[in-house]
Amino acid sequence: MTSSDAAVGRIPHEAAHSASSITELLDVMWEHARHSTTSTTAPSSTSQLRLMYVVDREDGIRMRTVCQRLAAAPPTVTRMCDRLQAIGFLERVACPDNRREVALQLTPTGKEHLKRIRDQRDTMLHQAIDNMPPAERRALATGLASLQSQLGAAHGEEHHRPGAHSAA
């Protein structure tokens, strides 16, 4: 193996390490955005916010599907739904095709809360990306689109719409 072969072999490892580091940095930034937009009634946990993202992507999603998407036990999801419903961000409705099952949807207040968080996040990202040279911006866009596609395929998540905001 030549030194150039070894360097090429390190690229996926280095890319994964960079993606992981960026994810951690974004987690911190997102948490800051979540706290700076919250009121005393806003969701108090990241798990509740993830639940809201799942419901926002699939309005009328069944409770058991939410449990699968979050990899969480039904009692845990039920408690999160109780809290979100109590503060007016979520409502439970009977499924139209099986009234014994529960479907979830965000209220207008819940949707507005997510919009405020997303707007702050988008502002932070736009500022950082605007400071990048154009060639790096294009490479970033291409690389992120490919990464999203691969991650979605690996997890069987056809429900992600291109351009839709995600839970992570």
PyMOL commands that set and color helices and strands:
alter all, ss='L'
color gray80, all
select helices_A, chain A and resi 3-37+46-57+63-70+74-86+108-130+134-154
alter helices_A, ss='H'
color red, helices_A
select strands_A, chain A and resi 61-62+90-94+102-106
alter strands_A, ss='S'
color yellow, strands_A
deselect
rebuild
show_as cartoon
